[in-house]
Every structure is written in C-alpha cells, then in structure tokens.
Amino acid sequence: MNLQSAGAFLKRLRTAFPDRELIMRSQGQVRFIRISSRLQVVAAASAGALAIAWGGSLGAVALAGMSADAEQAALQQREAEVARAENRVARYRSQTEEVASDLAQRQKFIEKVVEAHIGDLPEEGAAKDAAGEADDAQAAKISANMPQSGRFAHIEAAQLAFVERLTRYAEQRADSASNAIRKLGLNPRTIAASQRRAQGGPLVKLATSADGSVDPRFKKLGTSLERMEALENGLASIPQYKPAHVAYVSSSYGYRSDPFTGGAAFHAGLDFPGPMGSPIYAAAKGRVSFVGRRHGYGNCIEISHGNGLMTRYAHLSKFDAHVGEKVEAGTPIAAMGSTGRSTGPHLHFEVRVNGKPVNPRPFLEASRNVHKENN
C-alpha cells in the first residue's frame, strides 16, 4: 500500500470515528470527557479481534465434532464390512458343502451307469475336446479367484470331461450297431424299441445334485448308453451264428420237390446235413421258448429273440437246453438227429418273424459280412 492510499484510509477512519466529547454531570459538577478518533479505532479493532477469536473457537469446536462424527462413521463402516465378510465366509462354507455334495452325487451317477452299461472303462482319448478344455479353463479361473475352491473346480472339470468322452464312446458304439442292423435289412429303431418293452421294477432314482435334479450333460450320457445297449442287444438277438458246423446246405429255403412224395412243396428253412450227434448251436442270443416234439419236425427247440424273431431247430436227437433258459449266440443247445419227417441226419433250421417263415440265408450271409467289416 503506497502513502497516498494509506492517507486516504486514515482519512476514512477519522471520518468513521470522529473525535467525540461526552458531557457528564455528577454531584453538581459538569465534566467533559473527550474520546479521540484513535481511541475509537483501537477499541473497534479490539472488539473485532475478540469476535474473530470467538468465531474461531466455535469453528474449532464444530470441526472437532465433525471429525468425531467421521471417525464414528468410519468405525461403523468397518464393523459393517467385517460383518459382511463374515457372512460371505459363512455363505462360502455353505456353498462349498453344497458343491462337495453335488460332486459326490455326480460320482455316484457315473459309477452306476458305467457299471450297468460298460463294466470296464474305455481308455481316454489322446486329446480333450473343446468342451473339456473349456471346463479346465473355467476351473483354472475359479482357482485363481477363489483358491479354496480350486480342488472342487478341478474335480468337477475332470468329471464333465469324462462324461463328454464316455458319451461320445457310447454314441460311436450305438452308431456301429445301428449300421450293422441296417445292413441285415432290419430297422434299427424297431429293434431298439423292442428291447424296451415289458419293463418294470422298483424306482431307484439317479441324481447329480443334492436337490434331486440331473445335469443335462449327465442325462445325455444316460440316454446314449441306453441307446447303445438297446441296439447292441438287438444286434445280438438277430440270427447271425451258423447253427451247425457243416460244409454245405442240402436243401434251401423255398420251392423244392418233396423228398418223400416228389411233388412240389415249400421248404420253410435250411437243411444242414452232418453226422448223427453233431452239436447244434443257438444262432443268436435269446430265451428258449419251446423244447419237445412238433408234427413233421420231430424233436424240436425254439428260441425267442425278441422283436418278433424266433429260430427253430428240428430233427434233433438230443436236447441240451430247457424252456426259459437264456442262451448266447453259439451256445450248444442240442445234437443233430433224424427224428420226425427226415430222410437222414441233418438240422432243419428256420427263422420266423411274427410267426411267418423268412429265408435264413440272408441273415447268416449278411451277418458274416457285417462282422468282417466291423472287425
């Protein structure tokens, strides 16, 4: 501030605070008290300083109160965060128990279906598919973010990768059986459907989680295994095994001259000539439905294979099977003979579909070709 400005300021102060005279009368005397401009300025300045000091004190008290409130709020926030953390830990522990329970349920599901449909497990493929790699990547991500859950995540990824591989394995086997059935001139869907008829038994539920639900990937595995078994059982039930180990067929299916009368006749099967007592084998998997004598056939065995398929073995000299017995393709069931309407030891072999005879030769020949291609 320059001298001119200072002088102007002092002039304004003197104008604001002019010299004042006060007249006071006391005990009959009159006194004059003079208050100078300087004294008024000093007094006003002192009063202002006191006001500022008092305002500062109030501000300090207010700031101290605000600081205490802020510290209290921060403390309450920390307490809330601790409470939330404790809740998260409790929730995580609960979720961990649920995950462990679900993993155990999934493992039971896998063991049940594998034991029922596969037995010995197939070898793992050389490489994982995209789904398996995605599961592993997800497991690694979970392990990085939540180390405690890493073990469960990897177990889950391994289970899902195994389920994917096993599903593909079952589908490949089902497709192979389906193609073989189709080459035999039969409908794979009809054969598979026939394997599911007349079902029953107590309900034993399978689940992949504690709430009783089934993961769609595990359900797909079960469906693929069920289809595989139905088609493979159906294929095994189609006549495909030569019922007698002989070099040639003496009489084919269809028209022929009757060996007794010489007249035109229809032959409903194939004749396999051989030595008396030669073993006779089941041509396919099935259940023995008849053992005894039939007119014209002599001693006879019939095997039901499901889906309306039945095979008949006639002119036998001995029975080696009984009604109700389950047999596999190639199981010895009788001995060759010449009972009934027969000119010598041989096997008369028939294949019937829904009671009507069909030519057995295509089954046996097609089956031989099919097995060569599949081996």
C-alpha positions as CSV (number, residue, x, y, z in Angstrom):
1,M,0.0,0.0,0.0
2,N,1.5,3.4,-1.0
3,L,1.5,6.6,1.1
4,Q,-1.4,8.1,-0.8
5,S,-3.6,5.0,-0.2
6,A,-2.6,4.9,3.4
7,G,-3.5,8.5,3.9
8,A,-6.9,8.0,2.2
9,F,-7.5,5.0,4.5
10,L,-6.7,7.0,7.6
11,K,-8.9,9.8,6.5
12,R,-11.8,7.4,6.1
13,L,-11.2,6.0,9.6
14,R,-11.2,9.5,11.1
15,T,-14.4,10.2,9.2
16,A,-16.0,7.0,10.5
17,F,-14.7,7.6,14.0
18,P,-14.6,11.4,14.6
19,D,-13.4,12.8,17.9
20,R,-16.3,12.8,20.4
21,E,-17.0,14.7,23.6
22,L,-19.2,13.4,26.3
23,I,-20.8,15.7,29.0
24,M,-21.2,14.0,32.3
25,R,-22.8,15.7,35.3
26,S,-22.2,14.3,38.8
27,Q,-22.8,15.8,42.2
28,G,-23.5,19.2,40.8
29,Q,-20.3,19.2,38.7
30,V,-20.1,19.0,35.0
31,R,-17.3,17.1,33.3
32,F,-16.3,16.9,29.7
33,I,-14.8,13.6,28.5
34,R,-13.1,13.6,25.2
35,I,-12.8,10.3,23.2
36,S,-10.3,10.7,20.4
37,S,-10.7,9.1,16.9
38,R,-7.5,7.0,17.6
39,L,-9.0,5.5,20.8
40,Q,-12.3,4.6,19.0
41,V,-10.3,2.8,16.2
42,V,-8.3,0.9,18.8
43,A,-11.5,-0.1,20.7
44,A,-13.2,-1.2,17.5
45,A,-10.2,-3.2,16.4
46,S,-10.1,-5.0,19.8
47,A,-13.8,-5.8,19.6
48,G,-13.3,-7.2,16.1
49,A,-10.4,-9.3,17.2
50,L,-12.4,-10.7,20.1
51,A,-15.3,-11.5,17.7
52,I,-12.9,-13.3,15.3
53,A,-11.3,-15.3,18.2
54,W,-14.7,-16.3,19.5
55,G,-15.8,-17.4,15.9
56,G,-12.6,-19.4,15.5
57,S,-13.2,-21.2,18.8
58,L,-16.8,-22.1,17.7
59,G,-15.4,-23.3,14.3
60,A,-12.7,-25.4,16.0
61,V,-15.4,-27.0,18.2
62,A,-17.6,-27.7,15.2
63,L,-14.6,-29.2,13.3
64,A,-13.8,-31.4,16.2
65,G,-17.4,-32.6,16.4
66,M,-17.4,-33.3,12.7
67,S,-14.1,-35.2,12.9
68,A,-15.5,-37.3,15.7
69,D,-18.6,-38.0,13.7
70,A,-16.5,-39.0,10.7
71,E,-14.4,-41.4,12.9
72,Q,-17.6,-42.9,14.3
73,A,-19.0,-43.3,10.8
74,A,-15.7,-44.9,9.6
75,L,-15.8,-47.3,12.6
76,Q,-19.3,-48.3,11.9
77,Q,-18.4,-48.9,8.2
78,R,-15.5,-51.1,9.2
79,E,-17.8,-53.0,11.5
80,A,-20.3,-53.4,8.7
81,E,-17.6,-54.7,6.3
82,V,-16.4,-57.2,8.9
83,A,-20.0,-58.4,9.3
84,R,-20.4,-58.7,5.5
85,A,-17.1,-60.6,5.3
86,E,-18.2,-63.0,8.0
87,N,-21.5,-63.5,6.1
88,R,-19.6,-64.2,2.9
89,V,-17.3,-66.7,4.7
90,A,-20.4,-68.5,6.1
91,R,-22.1,-68.4,2.7
92,Y,-19.0,-69.7,1.0
93,R,-18.7,-72.6,3.5
94,S,-22.3,-73.4,2.9
95,Q,-21.7,-73.3,-0.9
96,T,-18.6,-75.5,-0.5
97,E,-20.6,-78.1,1.3
98,E,-23.3,-78.0,-1.4
99,V,-20.6,-78.3,-4.2
100,A,-19.0,-81.3,-2.3
101,S,-22.4,-82.9,-2.0
102,D,-23.2,-82.4,-5.7
103,L,-19.8,-83.8,-6.7
104,A,-20.4,-86.9,-4.7
105,Q,-23.9,-87.3,-6.3
106,R,-22.3,-86.9,-9.8
107,Q,-19.7,-89.5,-9.0
108,K,-22.4,-92.0,-7.8
109,F,-24.3,-91.3,-11.1
110,I,-21.2,-92.0,-13.2
111,E,-20.3,-95.2,-11.3
112,K,-23.9,-96.5,-11.5
113,V,-24.3,-96.0,-15.3
114,V,-20.8,-97.2,-16.1
115,E,-21.2,-100.4,-14.0
116,A,-24.6,-101.1,-15.6
117,H,-23.7,-100.4,-19.3
118,I,-19.9,-100.6,-19.7
119,G,-18.2,-102.6,-17.0
120,D,-14.6,-101.9,-17.8
121,L,-14.0,-98.2,-18.6
122,P,-12.7,-97.3,-22.1
123,E,-9.3,-95.8,-22.4
124,E,-9.2,-92.0,-22.5
125,G,-8.8,-90.3,-25.9
126,A,-5.5,-88.8,-26.9
127,A,-6.9,-85.3,-26.7
128,K,-9.7,-83.5,-25.0
129,D,-12.4,-81.8,-26.9
130,A,-13.3,-78.2,-26.8
131,A,-15.8,-78.7,-24.0
132,G,-13.2,-80.4,-21.9
133,E,-10.7,-77.6,-22.5
134,A,-13.4,-75.0,-21.6
135,D,-14.1,-76.9,-18.3
136,D,-10.4,-76.9,-17.5
137,A,-10.1,-73.2,-18.3
138,Q,-13.1,-72.4,-16.1
139,A,-11.5,-74.5,-13.3
140,A,-8.2,-72.5,-13.6
141,K,-10.1,-69.2,-13.4
142,I,-12.0,-70.3,-10.3
143,S,-8.8,-71.5,-8.7
144,A,-7.1,-68.1,-9.3
145,N,-10.0,-66.1,-7.9
146,M,-11.0,-68.5,-5.1
147,P,-8.0,-70.7,-4.2
148,Q,-10.0,-72.8,-1.6
149,S,-12.5,-73.9,-4.3
150,G,-9.8,-74.9,-6.8
151,R,-9.8,-78.5,-5.8
152,F,-13.5,-78.9,-6.2
153,A,-13.4,-77.0,-9.5
154,H,-10.8,-79.4,-11.0
155,I,-12.7,-82.4,-9.8
156,E,-15.8,-81.1,-11.5
157,A,-13.9,-80.3,-14.7
158,A,-12.5,-83.9,-14.7
159,Q,-16.0,-85.4,-14.2
160,L,-17.5,-83.3,-17.0
161,A,-14.6,-84.1,-19.4
162,F,-15.0,-87.8,-18.6
163,V,-18.8,-87.6,-19.2
164,E,-18.2,-86.0,-22.6
165,R,-15.7,-88.7,-23.6
166,L,-18.0,-91.5,-22.4
167,T,-21.0,-90.0,-24.2
168,R,-19.0,-90.0,-27.5
169,Y,-17.9,-93.6,-26.9
170,A,-21.5,-94.8,-26.3
171,E,-22.7,-92.9,-29.4
172,Q,-20.0,-94.5,-31.6
173,R,-20.9,-98.0,-30.4
174,A,-24.6,-97.3,-30.9
175,D,-24.0,-96.0,-34.4
176,S,-21.8,-99.1,-35.2
177,A,-24.6,-101.4,-34.0
178,S,-27.2,-99.4,-35.9
179,N,-25.3,-99.6,-39.2
180,A,-24.9,-103.4,-38.7
181,I,-28.6,-103.9,-38.1
182,R,-29.4,-101.8,-41.2
183,K,-27.1,-103.9,-43.3
184,L,-29.0,-107.0,-42.1
185,G,-32.1,-105.5,-43.7
186,L,-33.8,-104.5,-40.4
187,N,-34.9,-101.2,-38.9
188,P,-32.6,-100.2,-36.0
189,R,-35.3,-98.1,-34.4
190,T,-37.7,-101.0,-34.4
191,I,-35.0,-103.3,-32.9
192,A,-34.1,-100.8,-30.2
193,A,-37.7,-100.1,-29.3
194,S,-38.4,-103.9,-28.9
195,Q,-35.7,-104.0,-26.2
196,R,-37.6,-101.5,-24.1
197,R,-40.9,-103.4,-24.0
198,A,-42.3,-105.0,-20.9
199,Q,-40.3,-103.0,-18.4
200,G,-40.8,-102.6,-14.6
201,G,-39.2,-102.8,-11.2
202,P,-38.7,-100.6,-8.1
203,L,-37.9,-97.0,-8.6
204,V,-34.2,-96.2,-7.9
205,K,-33.7,-92.6,-8.7
206,L,-30.4,-91.2,-10.0
207,A,-29.4,-87.5,-9.5
208,T,-26.4,-85.3,-9.9
209,S,-27.2,-82.8,-7.2
210,A,-28.5,-82.8,-3.7
211,D,-31.8,-81.4,-4.7
212,G,-32.5,-84.5,-6.9
213,S,-32.1,-82.9,-10.3
214,V,-30.0,-84.3,-13.2
215,D,-27.4,-82.2,-15.1
216,P,-28.4,-82.2,-18.8
217,R,-24.9,-83.5,-19.8
218,F,-25.3,-86.5,-17.4
219,K,-28.8,-87.1,-18.7
220,K,-27.4,-87.2,-22.3
221,L,-24.8,-89.7,-21.2
222,G,-27.5,-92.0,-19.7
223,T,-29.6,-91.7,-22.9
224,S,-26.6,-92.5,-25.1
225,L,-25.7,-95.5,-23.0
226,E,-29.3,-96.8,-23.0
227,R,-29.5,-96.5,-26.8
228,M,-26.1,-98.2,-27.2
229,E,-27.2,-101.2,-25.1
230,A,-30.6,-101.5,-26.8
231,L,-29.0,-101.6,-30.3
232,E,-26.2,-103.9,-29.3
233,N,-28.7,-106.3,-27.6
234,G,-30.9,-106.1,-30.6
235,L,-28.0,-106.9,-32.9
236,A,-27.0,-109.9,-30.7
237,S,-30.6,-111.1,-31.0
238,I,-30.6,-111.3,-34.8
239,P,-29.7,-114.8,-36.1
240,Q,-26.1,-114.5,-37.1
241,Y,-24.3,-117.6,-35.9
242,K,-24.2,-120.7,-38.1
243,P,-26.3,-123.3,-36.2
244,A,-24.3,-126.3,-37.4
245,H,-20.6,-126.6,-38.4
246,V,-21.1,-128.3,-41.7
247,A,-19.7,-127.8,-45.2
248,Y,-22.8,-127.2,-47.2
249,V,-26.6,-126.9,-47.2
250,S,-28.5,-129.9,-48.6
251,S,-31.9,-128.1,-49.1
252,S,-32.5,-124.3,-49.4
253,Y,-35.4,-122.1,-48.5
254,G,-38.3,-122.0,-50.9
255,Y,-39.6,-124.3,-53.7
256,R,-38.4,-127.9,-53.8
257,S,-39.5,-131.4,-54.7
258,D,-40.7,-133.2,-51.6
259,P,-38.2,-135.9,-50.7
260,F,-41.0,-138.3,-49.8
261,T,-43.6,-137.6,-52.4
262,G,-41.6,-136.0,-55.2
263,G,-44.3,-133.4,-55.6
264,A,-43.9,-129.6,-55.4
265,A,-43.5,-128.3,-51.9
266,F,-42.4,-125.3,-50.0
267,H,-39.4,-125.6,-47.7
268,A,-39.5,-123.1,-44.8
269,G,-35.8,-123.3,-43.8
270,L,-32.3,-124.5,-44.5
271,D,-31.1,-128.1,-44.1
272,F,-27.6,-128.7,-42.7
273,P,-26.6,-132.4,-43.2
274,G,-24.0,-133.9,-40.8
275,P,-23.0,-136.8,-38.6
276,M,-25.5,-138.1,-36.1
277,G,-25.0,-136.4,-32.7
278,S,-23.1,-133.3,-34.1
279,P,-23.6,-130.3,-31.9
280,I,-26.3,-127.7,-32.7
281,Y,-25.7,-124.1,-31.7
282,A,-28.0,-121.2,-30.9
283,A,-28.0,-118.8,-33.9
284,A,-28.5,-115.7,-31.7
285,K,-28.9,-114.5,-28.2
286,G,-32.4,-115.3,-26.8
287,R,-34.5,-117.3,-24.5
288,V,-35.5,-121.0,-25.1
289,S,-39.3,-120.9,-25.6
290,F,-40.1,-124.5,-26.6
291,V,-38.4,-127.9,-26.2
292,G,-40.3,-131.0,-27.4
293,R,-41.9,-132.6,-30.5
294,R,-43.7,-130.9,-33.3
295,H,-45.5,-132.6,-36.2
296,G,-43.2,-133.1,-39.1
297,Y,-40.2,-131.6,-37.2
298,G,-39.6,-134.4,-34.7
299,N,-37.6,-133.3,-31.7
300,C,-37.5,-129.5,-31.8
301,I,-36.2,-126.5,-30.0
302,E,-37.4,-122.9,-30.5
303,I,-35.6,-119.8,-29.3
304,S,-37.3,-116.4,-29.0
305,H,-35.0,-113.4,-29.7
306,G,-37.4,-110.5,-29.2
307,N,-38.8,-108.1,-31.8
308,G,-40.9,-111.0,-33.2
309,L,-37.8,-113.0,-34.2
310,M,-37.8,-116.7,-33.5
311,T,-35.4,-119.5,-34.6
312,R,-36.4,-123.2,-34.8
313,Y,-34.1,-126.2,-34.8
314,A,-35.6,-129.6,-35.8
315,H,-35.0,-133.3,-36.3
316,L,-32.8,-133.4,-33.2
317,S,-31.5,-136.5,-31.4
318,K,-30.9,-134.9,-28.0
319,F,-31.8,-131.7,-26.1
320,D,-29.1,-129.7,-24.3
321,A,-31.4,-126.8,-23.3
322,H,-34.6,-126.3,-21.3
323,V,-37.5,-123.9,-21.6
324,G,-36.8,-120.5,-20.1
325,E,-33.0,-120.8,-20.4
326,K,-31.2,-117.8,-21.7
327,V,-28.6,-118.5,-24.4
328,E,-26.0,-116.6,-26.3
329,A,-25.1,-116.9,-29.9
330,G,-23.0,-120.1,-30.3
331,T,-24.3,-121.8,-27.1
332,P,-24.7,-125.6,-27.7
333,I,-28.4,-126.4,-27.4
334,A,-28.9,-129.9,-29.0
335,A,-27.5,-132.7,-31.1
336,M,-28.2,-133.5,-34.7
337,G,-30.6,-136.3,-35.5
338,S,-33.2,-137.6,-37.9
339,T,-36.4,-137.5,-35.9
340,G,-39.7,-136.6,-37.5
341,R,-40.1,-136.4,-41.3
342,S,-36.5,-136.9,-42.2
343,T,-34.5,-139.0,-44.7
344,G,-31.2,-138.8,-42.7
345,P,-29.2,-137.0,-40.0
346,H,-29.5,-133.2,-40.6
347,L,-30.6,-130.0,-39.0
348,H,-33.7,-128.2,-40.3
349,F,-33.2,-124.5,-39.3
350,E,-35.9,-121.9,-39.6
351,V,-36.1,-118.1,-38.9
352,R,-39.6,-116.7,-38.3
353,V,-40.7,-113.1,-37.9
354,N,-44.0,-112.6,-36.2
355,G,-44.8,-116.3,-36.8
356,K,-44.1,-116.2,-40.6
357,P,-41.0,-118.0,-42.0
358,V,-38.3,-116.0,-43.8
359,N,-35.2,-117.1,-45.6
360,P,-32.4,-117.6,-43.0
361,R,-29.6,-117.4,-45.6
362,P,-29.6,-113.5,-45.9
363,F,-29.2,-113.2,-42.1
364,L,-26.3,-115.6,-41.9
365,E,-24.5,-114.3,-45.0
366,A,-25.1,-110.6,-44.2
367,S,-24.1,-111.1,-40.6
368,R,-20.8,-112.7,-41.8
369,N,-20.1,-109.7,-44.0
370,V,-21.1,-107.2,-41.3
371,H,-18.7,-108.8,-38.7
372,K,-15.9,-108.8,-41.2
373,E,-16.3,-105.1,-41.8
374,N,-16.6,-104.3,-38.1
375,N,-13.6,-106.3,-37.0
